[in-house]
Amino acid sequence: MKKQICILGSTGSIGTQALDVISQHSDLYEVYCLTANNRVKELAEQARKYHPAAVVIANDARYEELCHLLEDQPDIKIYAGKEALDQIVEADPIDMVLTAMVGFPGLSPTIHAIKAHKKICLANKETLVVAGELICQLAAQYHAPILPVDSEHSAIFQSLVGEDENKVDKILLTCSGGPFRLFTKEQLEKVTAADALKHPTWEMGAKITIDSASLMNKGFEVMEAKWLFGVPADRIQVLIHPQSIVHSAVQFADGSVKAQLGVPDMRLPIQYAFSFPKRLPLQGERLDLFKHRLEFFEPDIEKFPCLGLAFEAIKKGGNMPCIVNAANEIVNEGFRQGKCSFLGMGEIIGQTMAKATFDKNPDYEVYVQTDAEARDIAREIMNHN
């Protein structure tokens, strides 16, 4: 029996690469549902190619357009709205859900998928950033496995396979450093969104590419690693590794370090999440270590304050990571639209952390309220700067 996969965010970078993996292993996997937020034409094209049982467009306003594009595909059920996302992941035939949506909206359907006992292939980092404690509790309660898709967390996961109860001393989380690694603070004051979108090694969506340039993405990954692997943040070390060959590593109690290496190709961690514990063949470039010099540097928190703010949020706990995530989503979009500077992003996030209502023991409703409040605060600060 082919495994039935639901892809939340199928038109994005992760979603499209996941479909390539499924194409390479069409004897093992089948698309049950594809979803998108606004990209109606791309979603319709994917539906024609992969013939899922259902498609969901999260933006209700695009429903009629999607119906028109797929009017000659009567076997494909078409749904719209955020509630439809929550409902579709619960469908009985689905074996695994790839959560590749970007941002806070990915949290609710992930929770519904966990409660439906689905295997979660997690590419939506905000799910654990915002509500890591809640997600881990639910995953344990409903016996829903969570397999990381981020290249770094997949590398850590792969390094831990077979280690069972062996004590982890430290997680070594690697980071390319982004396009501004060697810039001075004066140069950073003048960079534009167009400059930031030129990532040196990875091809990603605009939001994540900007987060990578500010190192906020790495701060979020520290939060994710804490929840995924049960290692406190003070034992997670960030290493700037410009070549993006060592995807991350684990240091054990005896001092030995295990790492996962490979060319920058997101299809590998996607496929490993699908196929674990098996390793399947994957067409693509192979790593040639004779061609690569491996370098590692400490991150500069003064030039990239977002990473420091993320560690502060982890230390504070409660809903503070949710506050940081919400503020970051506002300033990230603001920077792309020219409403705030590159360095201004960190300043606005820091001010939002100081102003938003702190809750030490949040539940899901508090996360929703916190997200809305922090967005309003960050937006107001940005608009008055």
N, C-alpha and C positions, 0 to 999 in steps of 0.2 A: 504493500500500500504506500502510495506517495504521501509524504508529509505535506499537510495543507498549511500555507503561510499567509498571514495577514500582514501587509506592509503599511504602517501608518507613516505617511509622508513619502509616497512612492516616487514623486517627481523630483525630489531633492537629490543631492549628491549621493548620500548613502542608499536611498531607495533605488536609484537607477543602477548603482553598482550591485546591489542585492539581486536585482532582476537579471543582471549578467551572470551572476553565480547560479541562479536558478536555471537559466538557459543552458549553462554548461552541464548541469546535472538534472535534466528534465525527467530522467528515469527515477529520481529520488524525491524531487520537490515539485509542488504545484502551487500556483497563486490562487488563493481563495478570495482575497479582497485587496483592493488598492484604494488608497485615500490620498487626497490633496487638500490644500487650503483654498487656493485661488487658480492654480494652473489647470484650467479646464481642458484646453487643447492637448496638453501633454498627457493628462490623465486619460482622455479619450483614446489617444494613440496607443498608450500602454494597454488599455482595455481591449482594443482591437487585436493587439499582438499576443497577449497572454490569456485572454478569455477567462477572467475571474468570474466567480459566481456573483460578486457584487462590487460596486464602486461607491465611494462616499466623497462628496465635496463638502468640506466643513463650512464654507461660506454659502449660506442659504440663497443668497442673491444670484449665485451662478448655477442653480439647479436646473432651470429651464434650458439654459445654454447647453449644459451637459446632456440633458435628455434629447435635445435636438441633434447633437453630435453623434449620439449612440442610438438613434431611433431605428436603425437597421440591425441592432443587436438585441433582439427581444429576450434572449436568455440571460442577459446581464441585468441584475437588479440595481437600481440607482436610488441612492439616498442622499440626504443633505442635512447639514446642521451638526452641532457639537454633540447633541444627544445621540445622534446616529453613530458617531464614532464610539461612544461608550457602549452602545448596544451591539455593534457589529463584532467587536472583539470577543463577545461572549458566545458567538455562534458555535454550536456543537462540533462541526467538522474541523474547526481550526485547531491545529497542533501547537503552533508557535506564532507569536506576535513580535514583529520587528518594529520597535518604537523609534522611528527615524524622524519624527516631527521635531521642529525646533521651538524651544521656549516652553513657558509655563503651560500652554494648552496641552502638552503631551502628558501631564500628570494624571488627569482624570481618566482617560482611556487606559492608561497603564494600570491604574488601581482596579478598574473593572476587569481587565484581562487577568490580573493576579487573582482576583476573587473567583474568576471562572476557571482557575487552576491551569492556565495556559503557561507554556514555557515562554519566558520573556527574553528576547535578544535586545539588549538595552543600548540604544544609540542616542537617546534623548537624555543628555546629562542633567538637565534641569530637574528631572524626576528625583534624583538622589540629592542634588544640591539643595532643593527646596524642602524636601520631605523625606530625607534619608532614613530617619528613625522609624517613621510610619511605614514606609515601603518595606523595610527589613522585617518589621513585625508582621505585616500582612503576608509577605512571601513565606515566612515560617508558618504562619497560621494556616494558609491555604495550600501549602506544599507546592508552591510555584517556583521553579528554578529561575534564577536571573543570571544570564550569561552576558558578559560585557562585550560590546562591539567596538568601542573606542580602541584605537591601536595600542595605546599605552596600557589600558586596563586588561585588554586581551593578552598583552605580553606578560603582565604580572600573573594573570590567571594561568597562562601556559607554564610560567616558571614555577608555579605552586603545585601543578599536577604531579601526583606521586609523592609529595612531601608530607601529606597527611597532618600529623600532630607536631611536626618539626617546627621549632620556634623561629619566628621571623624577627630579626633584629631591626631591619630597616627596609623600606621600599624606596627604590631609586626611580623617580618619575622623570623621564626625559622630556625635553622641550626643544624645538628647533631654534627658539629665540626670536622667530618672526623676522620681518624685513628690516626692523630698526635696531637689531641687536647691537650694532657698532655705532649708533648715532649718539651724539652728545645731547644733553638736556636742551640746549639752545636749538639744535636741529629738530628735536622732537616737538618744539613749540610751533613749528611751521609745517609739519607733515599734513597731508590731506588724506581723505578716504581712498582716493585713487592710488596713492602711494601704499597705503596699508593693505589694499586688496591684492598686492603682488606678493603672495606668500612664496618663499624660496623653494619649498619642497612638496607641499601638499596642495591639491585642488579641492577646495571646500566651498560651502555656501558663504555668502557675504557676511552674515552675522558671526559665524564661527571664525572666519578669517580675520575680522576686526578684533575679536576676543583674543585670538592668537597673537596678534600684533601688540596688544596691551598686556599680555600675559594673564589676563583675567581667565582665559580658557584653562590655563594651567592651575590657577587657584581653584576653579570648579573641579578640575580633575583630582586635586588633593582631597576635596570634600567627598567626591565619589569613591576614591580609594579607601578612605576611612570607613565608609559604610560597607563597601563590597568585601573588604578583606579584614575588617575588624582591627585595623592598626591605627593607633592614635596619630594625630597630625604631626606631633613633634618627632615621630619616627618615620615621617615621609619627607624625603629630601628631593628637591627639584634640581635637576642638572640641565644646563643649556648644552644641547648636542646638535650642532648645526646640520650635520649630515642626515639626521633622521633615519639612521640604520639600526641602532640599538633602540628598540621601541619602549623598553623599560626593563627593570631588573629587580631582583629580590636578594637581599643579604640575609643569611641565616645565622643562627647562634654560633656556629663554628667558624664564622668569618667568610665562608664561601659565598660567591655571588653567582646566581643563575640569571641569564638574560635571554630575551627572544630578539633575534636579529632578522632583518629582511629588507627588501626594497620598499619604498613608500607605496603601498598598494592596499587600499581599504578593503578590497575584496577578500583578502586573506583572513582578517579578523571576522568579517561578516560570515564567511563560509565556515570558519571554525566554530562560531556560535551555533550555526545551523547543524553541523555534523558531529560536534563533540559527543563522545571522546574520539571519534574517528578523524583521521586526516584524509581528505579527498584530494585527487589531482586538481591543480588549478593552472590554467593557461596564463602565461605572463612572463615578465622579466625575472631572471634569477639573480641573486646577490653574488657579486664577484668582489671578494674582499681585497683583491690586489688593486682594485680601482678606487678604493675609498680609504681616506684617512679618518680615523675616529678621534674626535676632540670633545672635551667636556669642560664647561665653565660654570662658575657660580652665577646665579641671576642677580642683577642689580636692582634692589628693591627701591632705591631712590629714584632711578629713572623710570621704573615700572611699578608704581605704587599699588596698582590693582592686585598684584600678587600678595602684597602685604596685607591689604584690606581683606582678602579672602581668608588668610590665616587668622586675622583678628575675628572674623565672623565665626570661624570654626571654634575658636577659643571661647567666645561668648555663648555659642550654642543657641538653643531655642529657635525662634523664628528669624534670627539675624541673617543666616545664609539666604533665607527667602527675601529679606529686605535687599540684600546685596544683588541677588539675581534680578529682582524687579527693577531696581535702579539701573543696573547694567543694561537691561534690555532697552530702557528709555534712552540712555546716553549713547549706546551703540548705534541706534537708529538716528539719533540726533547728530552724531558725528558724520554718519553717511550722508545726511542731508545738509551738512554745513552749519548746524545750529550750535555746535560746541566744538572745542578744540580737542586734540588727541590727549593732552595732559589734563584738560578740563573734565574728561570723563571720570578720572579717579577722584578729582576734587568734589564733583557732584555726588558720586557714590558715597564718599566719606561723610558729606553733610547730610545725606539721606539717612545713613546709619545712625547719626546723632539725633535726628528729628523723629524718625518713625517709632511707633509704639512697639516696645519690646515685650515679648511673651516667652517665658522660660519653658513652658510646657504646652506648645501649640497642638491643636488637632487639625483636621482637614479644613474645617470652616475658618479657623484662625489663619491658616495659610492663604486661603482665598481672600480674606479681608486684608491681610498684610500685603499681599501682592498688589491689590488695588490701591491701598494707602501709599505704599512706597513709590508706585508709579506716579501718583499725583504729586507727591512731594518732589521727586526728581524732576518731573516735567516743569513744575513751578520754578524750581531753582534754575534750571537750564534756560527757561524763557526770560528770566530776570537778569541773567548774567550778561 
